[in-house]
Amino acid sequence: MEYFPTSVSFKVMQCRPVGEHAQTNLSPVCEWLIITICGLRSGQTRGKSRHVPFSIREYRPSDRPEVISLFHDGIFEHVYPAFFKAMRHQDHVGIALSISMAGYVLGGSSYFQAILFLSAWAGLIYYCCNEIYEGYMIRRMSTDMADIEANYLENPDNGFWVAETNVNGRSKVVGMVAFAQDAGDGSYGEMSHAIVTFPWRRKNLGSQLTQKALDFCKEQGCTRLVVDVSSPQTAAIALYQKLGFLQTASHSNTHANCWFSRLARINMMRMEKFI
């Protein structure tokens, strides 16, 4: 929504350089306001002209190399955010200071020893974060992602879609999402593997992929769609909340060693949307 001052009256005039206020019969403030608004609207128009069209379609076997690469990158990109989030935790900050001080004292007032001890602590936290996401990727690559056709395409209750766009005259997969209906009573569906490659984010593609899963979930007669997301995925959490998902559960069971989860400070959050 755009707001305009009600006390300013605009006159039709010939465009002139900014400094020629005497020729416009408007005060410098009014002229600056007009130029600013026009500049913003022009920027918005240029932004729209750069909009890249996407198409969301069902997965094909020929997409597998790009999908696996996208899945790999989409999982491991969470390691660094998880690491920095864990290191900023107040408990870890206190431990880091204590370890640094211990290294300083044991090294005979050695700053090098203090940095060495701190680096060892940071390395341990990073290792824990990496192990959690690597373990998740290995587990999914040996289950549903091992045979996408059999697990999703050949099962009428499930679905797998990719988003593609034209890059330099060649079609490129830039996003994906999967849906699996609950194997129990089938009352809900689970969305997973919702990934958009980095250069094509903030273009509403994530919302379109999520909406695709929501529409399919409704077609299957499910009453709600659930998605599990890790706590460092703040952008995904914000998107799901914007689309009407609510957090219904949270736990630290990452299927990794319990100490890894505790040190990494990673929680799994379940979010649901009723249809």
C-alpha positions in Angstrom: 0.0 0.0 0.0 1.3 3.5 -0.9 0.7 6.5 1.2 0.5 10.1 -0.2 0.3 13.3 1.8 -3.2 14.7 1.5 -2.1 18.3 1.7 0.0 18.2 -1.5 -1.7 19.1 -4.8 0.1 17.9 -7.9 0.1 19.8 -11.2 0.9 18.5 -14.7 4.4 19.8 -15.5 7.3 19.2 -17.8 10.0 17.0 -16.3 13.1 19.1 -15.5 16.3 18.6 -13.5 15.9 18.4 -9.8 17.6 21.7 -9.1 15.2 23.8 -11.2 12.7 24.4 -8.5 11.6 27.8 -9.8 10.3 26.3 -13.0 8.0 23.7 -11.3 6.1 26.0 -8.8 6.7 23.4 -6.2 8.8 23.5 -3.0 12.0 21.5 -2.9 10.4 19.1 -0.4 7.4 18.4 -2.7 9.7 17.9 -5.7 11.9 15.5 -3.7 8.8 13.6 -2.7 7.5 13.2 -6.2 11.0 12.1 -7.5 11.3 9.6 -4.6 7.9 8.1 -5.3 8.5 7.9 -9.0 11.9 6.3 -8.4 10.4 3.7 -6.1 7.6 2.9 -8.6 10.2 2.6 -11.3 12.3 0.3 -9.2 9.2 -1.9 -8.6 8.5 -2.0 -12.3 12.1 -3.0 -13.1 11.9 -5.7 -10.4 8.8 -7.1 -12.0 10.4 -7.2 -15.4 13.2 -9.3 -14.0 10.7 -11.9 -12.7 11.7 -15.4 -13.7 8.8 -17.7 -14.7 8.7 -21.1 -13.0 6.8 -24.3 -13.9 6.0 -26.9 -11.3 5.6 -30.4 -12.7 5.8 -34.0 -11.6 9.2 -35.6 -11.2 10.7 -37.5 -14.1 13.5 -40.1 -13.9 15.7 -37.8 -15.9 15.6 -35.3 -13.1 17.4 -37.5 -10.6 20.9 -36.1 -10.9 19.7 -32.5 -10.4 17.3 -33.6 -7.6 19.9 -35.5 -5.7 22.4 -32.6 -6.0 19.7 -30.2 -4.8 18.8 -32.4 -1.9 22.5 -32.8 -0.9 23.1 -29.0 -1.0 19.8 -28.2 0.6 20.5 -30.4 3.6 24.2 -29.4 4.2 23.5 -25.7 4.0 21.9 -25.9 7.4 25.2 -27.0 9.1 26.7 -23.5 9.4 23.5 -21.8 10.7 23.1 -24.6 13.2 26.8 -24.2 14.3 26.6 -20.4 14.7 23.3 -20.7 16.5 24.7 -23.3 18.9 27.8 -21.3 19.6 25.7 -18.2 20.5 23.7 -20.2 23.1 24.4 -18.8 26.6 25.5 -22.1 28.0 28.0 -22.6 25.1 29.3 -19.1 25.5 30.0 -19.8 29.2 31.7 -23.1 28.3 33.8 -21.5 25.6 35.0 -18.8 28.0 35.9 -21.4 30.6 37.7 -23.6 28.1 39.7 -20.6 26.8 40.6 -19.6 30.3 41.7 -23.1 31.1 43.9 -23.2 28.0 45.4 -19.8 29.0 46.2 -21.0 32.5 47.5 -24.5 31.6 49.6 -23.0 28.8 51.4 -20.6 31.3 49.5 -17.5 30.3 49.6 -18.5 26.6 47.1 -16.9 24.3 47.9 -19.5 21.7 46.8 -22.2 24.1 43.6 -20.4 24.9 42.8 -20.1 21.2 43.7 -23.7 20.6 41.3 -24.9 23.4 38.6 -22.7 22.0 39.1 -24.0 18.5 38.8 -27.6 19.8 35.5 -26.7 21.4 34.2 -25.0 18.3 35.3 -28.0 16.2 33.4 -30.4 18.4 30.2 -28.3 18.0 30.6 -28.1 14.3 31.2 -31.9 14.1 28.0 -32.5 16.0 25.9 -30.3 13.7 27.4 -31.9 10.6 26.8 -35.4 11.9 23.1 -34.6 12.5 22.4 -33.4 9.0 24.7 -35.9 7.3 22.9 -38.7 9.2 19.5 -37.4 8.1 20.7 -37.3 4.4 22.2 -40.8 4.6 19.0 -42.1 6.1 16.7 -40.6 3.5 19.0 -41.6 0.7 18.6 -45.2 1.8 14.8 -45.0 2.1 12.4 -42.9 0.1 15.1 -41.0 -2.0 16.7 -44.3 -3.0 13.8 -44.9 -5.5 11.7 -41.8 -6.0 9.6 -43.5 -8.7 8.6 -46.4 -6.6 8.0 -44.5 -3.4 6.2 -41.5 -4.9 5.2 -41.8 -8.5 3.9 -45.4 -8.5 2.0 -44.7 -5.3 -1.2 -42.8 -6.1 -1.4 -41.5 -2.5 2.1 -39.8 -2.8 3.6 -37.2 -5.0 6.9 -35.6 -5.9 7.2 -32.4 -7.9 10.1 -30.2 -9.2 10.2 -26.6 -10.1 12.1 -25.8 -13.3 13.0 -22.6 -15.1 14.9 -21.6 -18.2 18.6 -20.7 -17.6 20.6 -19.7 -20.6 18.2 -21.6 -22.9 18.3 -24.7 -20.8 15.8 -26.1 -18.4 17.1 -26.3 -14.8 15.5 -27.8 -11.7 15.6 -25.1 -9.0 13.2 -26.5 -6.4 11.3 -29.6 -5.3 8.8 -30.9 -2.8 7.4 -34.3 -1.8 4.2 -35.5 -0.3 3.4 -38.8 1.4 0.1 -39.8 2.9 0.0 -41.3 6.4 0.3 -45.0 6.1 -2.1 -45.4 9.0 -5.6 -44.0 8.7 -4.6 -41.6 6.0 -6.0 -38.7 7.9 -3.0 -36.5 7.2 -0.2 -36.0 4.7 3.4 -35.2 5.3 5.4 -32.8 3.3 9.1 -33.2 3.0 12.1 -32.3 0.8 10.8 -28.7 0.3 14.0 -27.2 -1.1 14.7 -24.2 -3.3 18.2 -23.5 -4.6 19.7 -20.3 -3.3 19.7 -18.0 -6.3 16.0 -18.5 -6.9 14.8 -17.9 -3.3 12.6 -14.9 -2.4 10.7 -15.2 -5.6 7.6 -16.9 -4.1 8.7 -20.3 -5.3 8.7 -21.8 -1.8 5.1 -20.7 -1.3 4.1 -22.2 -4.7 5.7 -25.5 -3.9 4.1 -25.6 -0.4 0.7 -24.8 -2.0 1.2 -27.6 -4.5 1.5 -30.0 -1.5 -1.5 -28.5 0.2 -3.6 -28.8 -2.9 -2.6 -32.5 -3.4 -3.2 -33.1 0.3 -6.8 -31.8 -0.1 -7.4 -33.9 -3.2 -6.4 -37.0 -1.2 -9.0 -36.2 1.4 -6.6 -35.5 4.2 -7.6 -33.0 6.9 -4.2 -31.6 7.6 -0.7 -31.3 6.2 2.3 -31.7 8.5 6.0 -30.9 8.0 9.0 -31.4 10.3 11.7 -28.7 10.3 14.8 -28.2 12.3 15.1 -25.2 14.6 18.0 -23.6 12.6 15.8 -23.3 9.5 14.4 -19.9 10.5 13.5 -18.9 7.0 11.4 -22.1 6.4 9.7 -21.7 9.8 8.8 -18.1 9.0 7.4 -19.2 5.6 5.2 -21.9 7.0 3.9 -19.6 9.7 3.0 -17.1 7.0 1.1 -19.8 5.2 -0.9 -20.7 8.3 1.1 -23.6 9.7 1.2 -23.9 13.5 3.8 -25.6 15.7 2.3 -28.6 17.4 5.3 -30.4 18.8 9.0 -30.0 19.5 11.6 -32.6 20.4 15.4 -33.2 20.3 15.3 -36.7 18.7 17.4 -36.2 15.6 18.1 -39.9 15.2 21.7 -39.0 15.9 23.6 -39.6 19.2 21.8 -37.9 22.0 24.9 -36.0 23.0 25.3 -34.7 19.5 21.8 -33.2 19.6 22.4 -31.7 23.0 25.7 -30.1 22.0 24.3 -28.9 18.7 21.2 -27.5 20.4 19.0 -28.6 17.5 15.4 -29.3 18.0 12.9 -30.8 15.6 9.7 -28.9 15.2 6.4 -30.3 13.8 4.2 -27.8 12.1 0.7 -28.5 10.9 -2.0 -26.8 8.8 -5.6 -27.9 8.9 -7.3 -27.9 5.5 
